[in-house]
Amino acid sequence: MKLPIYATALESIVSTIRSSDPRLETGGALFGPSDGSKVLHAAGPGPRAEHGPRSFRRDLTFTQHEAERLYRADRSHWIGEWHTHVDVPPTPSDLDLHTYAKHMADRDLGFDRFLALIIAISESQPILAAWALERHGNELILTQAGTQLLDLT
């Protein structure tokens, strides 16, 4: 499974990473069609985000404003999240998986698919890995949707 990510979304992610402390995780939300078939937009963390060496919590108020703005602009929906990992590979941690499963379990959010982009920034060449968590009956299945090198220069 491949996941199309628009260039403007990647540029937003790269810009946020460049302006962040490389010793701390950063991230934001992903937006696109409600079926999660592609990533059209990536929001940054927001001014009140919490950054740690092994965790990241986005600014929820900022993200809600971005979601409203992007829905008005082109009917984009919140379809997932992106964040960096420091000194570990671009695979979901137990905390990441718990968070994604919590989003999938929230009936008000209505997710059948939740996308996650994780960027390992400690590598000589940063690596972006795309993941999709999908509902299949009563099970949640995590699939890697691709990887690519990310140029931060």
KASUL-V172979 format. One record per backbone hydrogen bond with DSSP energy under -1.0 kcal/mol. CO is the residue of the C=O (numbers start at 0). NH is the residue of the N-H. E is the energy in kcal/mol with one decimal. If there is no record, write none. Layout:
BEGIN
co:CO nh:NH e:E
co:CO nh:NH e:E
END
This chain:
BEGIN
co:3 nh:38 e:-2.8
co:5 nh:9 e:-2.0
co:6 nh:10 e:-2.8
co:7 nh:11 e:-1.8
co:8 nh:12 e:-2.0
co:9 nh:13 e:-2.8
co:10 nh:14 e:-2.5
co:11 nh:15 e:-2.1
co:12 nh:16 e:-2.5
co:13 nh:17 e:-2.7
co:14 nh:18 e:-1.5
co:16 nh:19 e:-1.5
co:20 nh:23 e:-2.0
co:25 nh:83 e:-2.5
co:27 nh:81 e:-2.6
co:28 nh:42 e:-2.7
co:29 nh:78 e:-2.4
co:29 nh:79 e:-1.1
co:30 nh:39 e:-2.2
co:30 nh:40 e:-2.2
co:31 nh:76 e:-3.3
co:32 nh:35 e:-2.5
co:38 nh:5 e:-3.0
co:40 nh:30 e:-2.6
co:44 nh:58 e:-2.9
co:45 nh:48 e:-1.4
co:49 nh:56 e:-2.6
co:51 nh:24 e:-3.2
co:54 nh:51 e:-2.6
co:56 nh:49 e:-2.8
co:58 nh:62 e:-2.4
co:59 nh:63 e:-2.5
co:60 nh:64 e:-2.0
co:61 nh:65 e:-2.3
co:62 nh:66 e:-2.6
co:63 nh:67 e:-2.2
co:64 nh:68 e:-2.5
co:65 nh:69 e:-2.8
co:66 nh:70 e:-2.0
co:67 nh:71 e:-2.1
co:68 nh:72 e:-2.0
co:69 nh:73 e:-2.5
co:69 nh:75 e:-1.4
co:70 nh:74 e:-2.0
co:76 nh:31 e:-2.1
co:78 nh:114 e:-2.6
co:79 nh:29 e:-2.9
co:80 nh:116 e:-2.1
co:81 nh:27 e:-2.5
co:82 nh:118 e:-2.2
co:84 nh:120 e:-2.1
co:88 nh:90 e:-1.9
co:92 nh:96 e:-2.7
co:93 nh:97 e:-2.4
co:94 nh:98 e:-2.3
co:95 nh:99 e:-2.7
co:96 nh:100 e:-2.6
co:97 nh:101 e:-2.0
co:98 nh:102 e:-2.1
co:99 nh:103 e:-2.3
co:100 nh:104 e:-1.9
co:101 nh:105 e:-1.0
co:105 nh:108 e:-1.2
co:105 nh:109 e:-1.2
co:111 nh:134 e:-2.4
co:113 nh:132 e:-2.7
co:114 nh:80 e:-2.1
co:115 nh:130 e:-2.8
co:116 nh:82 e:-2.2
co:117 nh:128 e:-2.8
co:118 nh:84 e:-2.6
co:119 nh:126 e:-1.5
co:125 nh:149 e:-3.1
co:126 nh:119 e:-2.6
co:127 nh:147 e:-2.2
co:128 nh:117 e:-2.6
co:129 nh:144 e:-2.9
co:130 nh:115 e:-2.6
co:131 nh:142 e:-2.5
co:132 nh:113 e:-2.5
co:133 nh:140 e:-3.0
co:135 nh:138 e:-2.0
co:138 nh:135 e:-3.0
co:140 nh:133 e:-2.7
co:142 nh:131 e:-2.6
co:145 nh:129 e:-3.1
co:147 nh:127 e:-3.1
END
